Amino acid sequence: MKKYKWPIVFGNLILLLVYFNYSIFKKETLLKEGQLVLLELAPVDPRSLMQGDYMRLRYNLSRNNDADIPKRGFCIVQLDSNNVASKVRFQKDPSSLNEGELPIEYTSPNNWNINIGAESFFFQEGDAEKYEKAKYGGLKIDAKGNSLLIGLYDEHRAKIE
């Protein structure tokens, strides 16, 4: 067994590196080719919003949901002319979309809220005041429902830098 120890260790290391590089490749592709979607942020008490150097995000589309939504599925949204999303419905898979609809994959820990995987925004320490005025979370979405948070936007839909 000792003679197989190092080949097994190196084999696992190579598999791990391949997995990480593939994951990075998928995120880079989503950044380049994904559709920009602005999700309106839900009101949150500002005193509990800022904790150190990150902001906890909640979206309007994740509140006040039907009691019978699946635990995992897709929130189907439609964009207006400014790329601001509005919720259309929930469904189990991203197929059977109407024209102009996009899927966003979600999980639902309870029947009242959904998580789309972009619930925290990290920023440099001391920049909290700049992000307090955020009205939208900007996500890149692909046709499969994968999403990636790319920044926060103000009421004029300008990215906060």
TIDREN-244234 format. One record per residue (C-alpha): x, z, y; residue number from 1; residue in one letter. Coordinates in steps of 0.001 Angstrom, whole numbers, plus 500000, padded with zeros to 6 digits. Each point is the difference from the previous one (the first is absolute). Example, Ala and Ser with C-alpha at 12.3 -4.5 7.8 and 13.67 -1.06 7.14 Angstrom:
BEGIN
+--------+--------+--------+-----+------+
!   east !     up !  north !  nr ! rest !
+--------+--------+--------+-----+------+
! 512300 ! 507800 ! 495500 !   1 !    A !
! 501370 ! 499340 ! 503440 !   2 !    S !
+--------+--------+--------+-----+------+
//
This chain:
BEGIN
+--------+--------+--------+-----+------+
!   east !     up !  north !  nr ! rest !
+--------+--------+--------+-----+------+
! 500000 ! 500000 ! 500000 !   1 !    M !
! 502930 ! 500661 ! 502336 !   2 !    K !
! 501052 ! 496363 ! 499961 !   3 !    K !
! 496547 ! 498981 ! 501369 !   4 !    Y !
! 499960 ! 502588 ! 502787 !   5 !    K !
! 501617 ! 497923 ! 502765 !   6 !    W !
! 498258 ! 496692 ! 499209 !   7 !    P !
! 496640 ! 501830 ! 500133 !   8 !    I !
! 500901 ! 501653 ! 503323 !   9 !    V !
! 501136 ! 496700 ! 501537 !  10 !    F !
! 496991 ! 498141 ! 498588 !  11 !    G !
! 497629 ! 502521 ! 501580 !  12 !    N !
! 501892 ! 499800 ! 503295 !  13 !    L !
! 499692 ! 496206 ! 500027 !  14 !    I !
! 496256 ! 500211 ! 499248 !  15 !    L !
! 499560 ! 502512 ! 502821 !  16 !    L !
! 501875 ! 497793 ! 502476 !  17 !    L !
! 497965 ! 496949 ! 498968 !  18 !    V !
! 496763 ! 501958 ! 500521 !  19 !    Y !
! 501026 ! 501243 ! 503461 !  20 !    F !
! 501142 ! 496558 ! 501124 !  21 !    N !
! 496746 ! 498441 ! 498777 !  22 !    Y !
! 498024 ! 502649 ! 501909 !  23 !    S !
! 501981 ! 499264 ! 503171 !  24 !    I !
! 499473 ! 496269 ! 499522 !  25 !    F !
! 496213 ! 500500 ! 499703 !  26 !    K !
! 499879 ! 502089 ! 503216 !  27 !    K !
! 502129 ! 497466 ! 501911 !  28 !    E !
! 497708 ! 497190 ! 498841 !  29 !    T !
! 496962 ! 501984 ! 501136 !  30 !    L !
! 501602 ! 500559 ! 503424 !  31 !    L !
! 500688 ! 496265 ! 500432 !  32 !    K !
! 496860 ! 498489 ! 498523 !  33 !    E !
! 497351 ! 502733 ! 500348 !  34 !    G !
! 497004 ! 499836 ! 502347 !  35 !    Q !
! 500130 ! 502451 ! 502923 !  36 !    L !
! 496982 ! 502305 ! 499902 !  37 !    V !
! 499269 ! 502701 ! 502575 !  38 !    L !
! 498084 ! 502997 ! 498671 !  39 !    L !
! 498379 ! 502277 ! 502558 !  40 !    E !
! 501313 ! 503541 ! 499749 !  41 !    L !
! 497478 ! 502799 ! 499546 !  42 !    A !
! 500029 ! 502823 ! 502544 !  43 !    P !
! 502171 ! 502927 ! 498950 !  44 !    V !
! 500724 ! 503300 ! 501720 !  45 !    D !
! 503271 ! 499303 ! 501898 !  46 !    P !
! 501352 ! 503459 ! 499240 !  47 !    R !
! 499931 ! 499328 ! 496263 !  48 !    S !
! 500906 ! 496308 ! 500363 !  49 !    L !
! 503647 ! 500534 ! 500896 !  50 !    M !
! 502184 ! 501882 ! 497570 !  51 !    Q !
! 503669 ! 499480 ! 500659 !  52 !    G !
! 500974 ! 496355 ! 499964 !  53 !    D !
! 496984 ! 498425 ! 498314 !  54 !    Y !
! 496334 ! 499403 ! 500670 !  55 !    M !
! 497244 ! 500389 ! 497422 !  56 !    R !
! 497671 ! 496986 ! 500213 !  57 !    L !
! 496305 ! 499687 ! 499217 !  58 !    R !
! 498052 ! 496793 ! 500348 !  59 !    Y !
! 496374 ! 499470 ! 501015 !  60 !    N !
! 499369 ! 497872 ! 496927 !  61 !    L !
! 500987 ! 502905 ! 497747 !  62 !    S !
! 497260 ! 502324 ! 501301 !  63 !    R !
! 496296 ! 500290 ! 499223 !  64 !    N !
! 500097 ! 498080 ! 496746 !  65 !    N !
! 497299 ! 499590 ! 497412 !  66 !    D !
! 499937 ! 502713 ! 497355 !  67 !    A !
! 500336 ! 497518 ! 497139 !  68 !    D !
! 503200 ! 498119 ! 500826 !  69 !    I !
! 502535 ! 499507 ! 497192 !  70 !    P !
! 503024 ! 502335 ! 499913 !  71 !    K !
! 502264 ! 496933 ! 500233 !  72 !    R !
! 499074 ! 496659 ! 501426 !  73 !    G !
! 500033 ! 497794 ! 503064 !  74 !    F !
! 498546 ! 500494 ! 503440 !  75 !    C !
! 498886 ! 496576 ! 501165 !  76 !    I !
! 500474 ! 499467 ! 503736 !  77 !    V !
! 499238 ! 497235 ! 502440 !  78 !    Q !
! 502124 ! 499323 ! 503084 !  79 !    L !
! 498766 ! 499301 ! 503494 !  80 !    D !
! 501797 ! 497629 ! 502396 !  81 !    S !
! 502525 ! 502762 ! 500856 !  82 !    N !
! 500893 ! 500726 ! 496333 !  83 !    N !
! 498100 ! 503312 ! 500111 !  84 !    V !
! 498484 ! 500732 ! 496595 !  85 !    A !
! 496489 ! 501207 ! 499286 !  86 !    S !
! 498876 ! 501236 ! 496597 !  87 !    K !
! 497652 ! 497716 ! 498072 !  88 !    V !
! 499761 ! 501647 ! 496561 !  89 !    R !
! 501881 ! 501591 ! 497107 !  90 !    F !
! 500571 ! 498308 ! 496655 !  91 !    Q !
! 502062 ! 500447 ! 496851 !  92 !    K !
! 502068 ! 496801 ! 500163 !  93 !    D !
! 501210 ! 497633 ! 502746 !  94 !    P !
! 498156 ! 496978 ! 498621 !  95 !    S !
! 496738 ! 498524 ! 501295 !  96 !    S !
! 500857 ! 500214 ! 503683 !  97 !    L !
! 498030 ! 498161 ! 502640 !  98 !    N !
! 501758 ! 497899 ! 502605 !  99 !    E !
! 501862 ! 502093 ! 502561 ! 100 !    G !
! 500130 ! 503136 ! 497826 ! 101 !    E !
! 503160 ! 501830 ! 498961 ! 102 !    L !
! 500448 ! 502687 ! 497328 ! 103 !    P !
! 501881 ! 503265 ! 500589 ! 104 !    I !
! 500841 ! 501993 ! 496876 ! 105 !    E !
! 498977 ! 503669 ! 500140 ! 106 !    Y !
! 499734 ! 503188 ! 497993 ! 107 !    T !
! 497295 ! 502598 ! 500568 ! 108 !    S !
! 500867 ! 503636 ! 499247 ! 109 !    P !
! 496386 ! 500904 ! 500833 ! 110 !    N !
! 496882 ! 498064 ! 500904 ! 111 !    N !
! 500365 ! 500498 ! 503756 ! 112 !    W !
! 503468 ! 498637 ! 500778 ! 113 !    N !
! 502214 ! 497194 ! 498786 ! 114 !    I !
! 503783 ! 499687 ! 500109 ! 115 !    N !
! 501549 ! 496601 ! 500543 ! 116 !    I !
! 503577 ! 501199 ! 499580 ! 117 !    G !
! 500891 ! 499944 ! 503698 ! 118 !    A !
! 498928 ! 503465 ! 501100 ! 119 !    E !
! 503260 ! 501095 ! 501648 ! 120 !    S !
! 501991 ! 498441 ! 502819 ! 121 !    F !
! 503561 ! 501222 ! 500537 ! 122 !    F !
! 501749 ! 499704 ! 503354 ! 123 !    F !
! 503077 ! 501262 ! 501800 ! 124 !    Q !
! 499920 ! 503626 ! 501078 ! 125 !    E !
! 498904 ! 500367 ! 503625 ! 126 !    G !
! 497793 ! 496868 ! 499988 ! 127 !    D !
! 496751 ! 501818 ! 499175 ! 128 !    A !
! 498525 ! 499574 ! 503495 ! 129 !    E !
! 500404 ! 496224 ! 499804 ! 130 !    K !
! 497952 ! 499767 ! 496776 ! 131 !    Y !
! 497196 ! 502360 ! 501091 ! 132 !    E !
! 498253 ! 497022 ! 501627 ! 133 !    K !
! 499856 ! 498006 ! 496764 ! 134 !    A !
! 496592 ! 498487 ! 499296 ! 135 !    K !
! 500821 ! 497674 ! 497084 ! 136 !    Y !
! 502223 ! 500010 ! 496956 ! 137 !    G !
! 501549 ! 496589 ! 499356 ! 138 !    G !
! 500271 ! 498953 ! 496381 ! 139 !    L !
! 501171 ! 496853 ! 498276 ! 140 !    K !
! 497598 ! 499051 ! 497210 ! 141 !    I !
! 500406 ! 497426 ! 497242 ! 142 !    D !
! 497318 ! 498240 ! 497951 ! 143 !    A !
! 500395 ! 502510 ! 497147 ! 144 !    K !
! 499101 ! 502985 ! 502213 ! 145 !    G !
! 503520 ! 501390 ! 500413 ! 146 !    N !
! 500595 ! 501516 ! 503410 ! 147 !    S !
! 503009 ! 501142 ! 502012 ! 148 !    L !
! 499832 ! 502001 ! 503235 ! 149 !    L !
! 502117 ! 498257 ! 502650 ! 150 !    I !
! 499202 ! 502019 ! 503116 ! 151 !    G !
! 497489 ! 501561 ! 502346 ! 152 !    L !
! 498169 ! 498112 ! 502736 ! 153 !    Y !
! 498386 ! 501116 ! 503276 ! 154 !    D !
! 496479 ! 499268 ! 501293 ! 155 !    E !
! 501170 ! 496569 ! 501240 ! 156 !    H !
! 501226 ! 499171 ! 496476 ! 157 !    R !
! 503639 ! 500021 ! 501144 ! 158 !    A !
! 502532 ! 501440 ! 497580 ! 159 !    K !
! 501399 ! 503358 ! 501153 ! 160 !    I !
! 503787 ! 499732 ! 499994 ! 161 !    E !
+--------+--------+--------+-----+------+
//
